[in-house]
């Protein structure tokens, strides 16, 4: 199967609007016609590079590339000129779509003389559908390949066709080069929700759009959720139609989640955990989980608010210890996942691992290391403790920054925190906490010491107005480390 199957199924809705952006909409039949016209233009090229914010033409370009049997490659249009030039140089013959080119995709007419053979396209499930470049916060971006079968596996395992209620609309504010932006397009089209795009995020505009477009579902990254919580007064957050608000893409401070639950009491919250290489989410903390955790007096249940939930259908999760063996419930180790949606492929190189001893490999394929450290509680809830590369080794002890960060953000004066290991000749690494908020450094250190043992107490507390992050909310730890190595050497 090919993702064009989704286009064909949706096209049966005819005159129903399926995508809205900047006050303009495309109907289901419009989308198919424009995508077919785009495919005629794309044929003969090795790939299509999409270099623009979200636009009404985004789904046209994606499906047009699929119909032309070539990869679709959305690039981070916010990159610096030098970084962007290096990425463009990797695809010298590709067609580049910039903002000035997009209106032409919406006005092009379908060539009725050329037919698209659905049977032929159906054989393309192993072809590369999309190439997404990883964020490149620590090195040169890697090109993650997602084949048609990976994208369809996620859609078919998590959605029911045309299951949405009439009038449902999904507000998408994440950028088009993020895997969540891509998969939200496919899942909402398939389930029957109209997509509403914001080309740039602003908390006030997000709320206004949600009301104007009668949005029922929305997706944000943690930085967006934090801004909504900080900038929207509780008595002004009235969004009666908003039934579901999903967040993910990076760690979300627990106080932000708790505040959001207060501001939007009638909304079901969803925390989604996934990676580019896993074709979006592999675990989800659903609305009932949020409500139960918030209301529970049981500390173990309430702690689930800091988890990313349980594995989605078709996904297996395994925690491996330092020896590569399956860890016991509650033990921290490397997080491995497998399932039909998992790609784990960069260019011609696969990062999949046939190891793992919990079950023999099956239809889901081999295991993929997320490079995240985490643990599973006895009920299968996954807690992510940070990237393996971020682990601090102090005096021979492995320390997860996330454990200290969670304690810091529980301090009444601290909004955000990042804990970094700085080289130290005696201990190997010293712990430095960079925090956003107010407080006395000595008192904050004591706050941590009272809740964690001395070896996990930061050696230094540094206050900043903000933390360096990518546009999708990922902390730029390497940037902080480079600065701290200079100021705290």
Secondary structure as the mmCIF struct_conf table of DSSP 4:
data_model
#
loop_
_struct_conf.conf_type_id
_struct_conf.id
_struct_conf.beg_label_comp_id
_struct_conf.beg_label_asym_id
_struct_conf.beg_label_seq_id
_struct_conf.end_label_comp_id
_struct_conf.end_label_asym_id
_struct_conf.end_label_seq_id
TURN_TY1_P TURN_TY1_P1 UNK A 3 UNK A 3
HELX_RH_AL_P HELX_RH_AL_P1 UNK A 4 UNK A 11
TURN_TY1_P TURN_TY1_P2 UNK A 12 UNK A 15
BEND BEND1 UNK A 16 UNK A 16
STRN STRN1 UNK A 17 UNK A 21
TURN_TY1_P TURN_TY1_P3 UNK A 22 UNK A 23
STRN STRN2 UNK A 24 UNK A 27
HELX_RH_AL_P HELX_RH_AL_P2 UNK A 28 UNK A 42
TURN_TY1_P TURN_TY1_P4 UNK A 43 UNK A 44
BEND BEND2 UNK A 45 UNK A 46
STRN STRN3 UNK A 47 UNK A 51
BEND BEND3 UNK A 52 UNK A 54
TURN_TY1_P TURN_TY1_P5 UNK A 56 UNK A 57
HELX_RH_AL_P HELX_RH_AL_P3 UNK A 58 UNK A 67
TURN_TY1_P TURN_TY1_P6 UNK A 68 UNK A 69
STRN STRN4 UNK A 71 UNK A 74
TURN_TY1_P TURN_TY1_P7 UNK A 77 UNK A 78
BEND BEND4 UNK A 79 UNK A 79
HELX_RH_AL_P HELX_RH_AL_P4 UNK A 81 UNK A 89
TURN_TY1_P TURN_TY1_P8 UNK A 90 UNK A 93
BEND BEND5 UNK A 94 UNK A 94
STRN STRN5 UNK A 95 UNK A 98
HELX_RH_AL_P HELX_RH_AL_P5 UNK A 99 UNK A 107
HELX_LH_PP_P HELX_LH_PP_P1 UNK A 108 UNK A 110
TURN_TY1_P TURN_TY1_P9 UNK A 112 UNK A 113
HELX_RH_AL_P HELX_RH_AL_P6 UNK A 118 UNK A 122
TURN_TY1_P TURN_TY1_P10 UNK A 123 UNK A 126
BEND BEND6 UNK A 127 UNK A 127
STRN STRN6 UNK A 128 UNK A 133
BEND BEND7 UNK A 137 UNK A 140
HELX_LH_PP_P HELX_LH_PP_P2 UNK A 141 UNK A 142
STRN STRN7 UNK A 143 UNK A 147
HELX_RH_AL_P HELX_RH_AL_P7 UNK A 148 UNK A 158
TURN_TY1_P TURN_TY1_P11 UNK A 161 UNK A 162
BEND BEND8 UNK A 164 UNK A 164
HELX_LH_PP_P HELX_LH_PP_P3 UNK A 165 UNK A 165
TURN_TY1_P TURN_TY1_P12 UNK A 166 UNK A 167
STRN STRN8 UNK A 169 UNK A 172
BEND BEND9 UNK A 174 UNK A 174
TURN_TY1_P TURN_TY1_P13 UNK A 176 UNK A 177
BEND BEND10 UNK A 178 UNK A 178
HELX_RH_AL_P HELX_RH_AL_P8 UNK A 179 UNK A 191
TURN_TY1_P TURN_TY1_P14 UNK A 192 UNK A 192
HELX_LH_PP_P HELX_LH_PP_P4 UNK A 193 UNK A 193
STRN STRN9 UNK A 194 UNK A 197
BEND BEND11 UNK A 199 UNK A 200
HELX_RH_AL_P HELX_RH_AL_P9 UNK A 203 UNK A 212
TURN_TY1_P TURN_TY1_P15 UNK A 213 UNK A 214
BEND BEND12 UNK A 216 UNK A 216
STRN STRN10 UNK A 217 UNK A 220
HELX_RH_AL_P HELX_RH_AL_P10 UNK A 222 UNK A 231
BEND BEND13 UNK A 232 UNK A 232
HELX_RH_3T_P HELX_RH_3T_P1 UNK A 234 UNK A 236
TURN_TY1_P TURN_TY1_P16 UNK A 240 UNK A 241
STRN STRN11 UNK A 244 UNK A 248
BEND BEND14 UNK A 249 UNK A 250
HELX_RH_AL_P HELX_RH_AL_P11 UNK A 254 UNK A 263
TURN_TY1_P TURN_TY1_P17 UNK A 264 UNK A 266
BEND BEND15 UNK A 267 UNK A 267
STRN STRN12 UNK A 268 UNK A 275
HELX_RH_3T_P HELX_RH_3T_P2 UNK A 276 UNK A 278
TURN_TY1_P TURN_TY1_P18 UNK A 279 UNK A 279
STRN STRN13 UNK A 280 UNK A 285
HELX_RH_AL_P HELX_RH_AL_P12 UNK A 287 UNK A 295
HELX_RH_AL_P HELX_RH_AL_P13 UNK A 299 UNK A 302
HELX_RH_3T_P HELX_RH_3T_P3 UNK A 303 UNK A 306
BEND BEND16 UNK A 307 UNK A 307
STRN STRN14 UNK A 310 UNK A 311
HELX_LH_PP_P HELX_LH_PP_P5 UNK A 312 UNK A 312
TURN_TY1_P TURN_TY1_P19 UNK A 313 UNK A 314
STRN STRN15 UNK A 316 UNK A 320
TURN_TY1_P TURN_TY1_P20 UNK A 322 UNK A 323
BEND BEND17 UNK A 324 UNK A 325
STRN STRN16 UNK A 326 UNK A 326
HELX_LH_PP_P HELX_LH_PP_P6 UNK A 327 UNK A 328
TURN_TY1_P TURN_TY1_P21 UNK A 329 UNK A 330
STRN STRN17 UNK A 333 UNK A 338
BEND BEND18 UNK A 339 UNK A 339
TURN_TY1_P TURN_TY1_P22 UNK A 340 UNK A 341
STRN STRN18 UNK A 345 UNK A 346
TURN_TY1_P TURN_TY1_P23 UNK A 347 UNK A 348
STRN STRN19 UNK A 349 UNK A 350
STRN STRN20 UNK A 352 UNK A 353
BEND BEND19 UNK A 357 UNK A 359
STRN STRN21 UNK A 362 UNK A 362
TURN_TY1_P TURN_TY1_P24 UNK A 363 UNK A 364
STRN STRN22 UNK A 365 UNK A 365
BEND BEND20 UNK A 366 UNK A 366
STRN STRN23 UNK A 367 UNK A 376
TURN_TY1_P TURN_TY1_P25 UNK A 378 UNK A 379
STRN STRN24 UNK A 382 UNK A 387
HELX_RH_3T_P HELX_RH_3T_P4 UNK A 388 UNK A 390
STRN STRN25 UNK A 392 UNK A 394
TURN_TY1_P TURN_TY1_P26 UNK A 395 UNK A 396
STRN STRN26 UNK A 397 UNK A 399
HELX_RH_AL_P HELX_RH_AL_P14 UNK A 401 UNK A 409
TURN_TY1_P TURN_TY1_P27 UNK A 410 UNK A 410
BEND BEND21 UNK A 411 UNK A 411
TURN_TY1_P TURN_TY1_P28 UNK A 412 UNK A 413
STRN STRN27 UNK A 414 UNK A 424
TURN_TY1_P TURN_TY1_P29 UNK A 425 UNK A 427
STRN STRN28 UNK A 428 UNK A 437
HELX_RH_AL_P HELX_RH_AL_P15 UNK A 441 UNK A 451
BEND BEND22 UNK A 452 UNK A 452
HELX_RH_3T_P HELX_RH_3T_P5 UNK A 454 UNK A 456
BEND BEND23 UNK A 457 UNK A 457
BEND BEND24 UNK A 459 UNK A 459
STRN STRN29 UNK A 460 UNK A 464
BEND BEND25 UNK A 465 UNK A 465
STRN STRN30 UNK A 469 UNK A 469
TURN_TY1_P TURN_TY1_P30 UNK A 471 UNK A 472
BEND BEND26 UNK A 473 UNK A 473
STRN STRN31 UNK A 475 UNK A 475
HELX_RH_AL_P HELX_RH_AL_P16 UNK A 477 UNK A 487
#
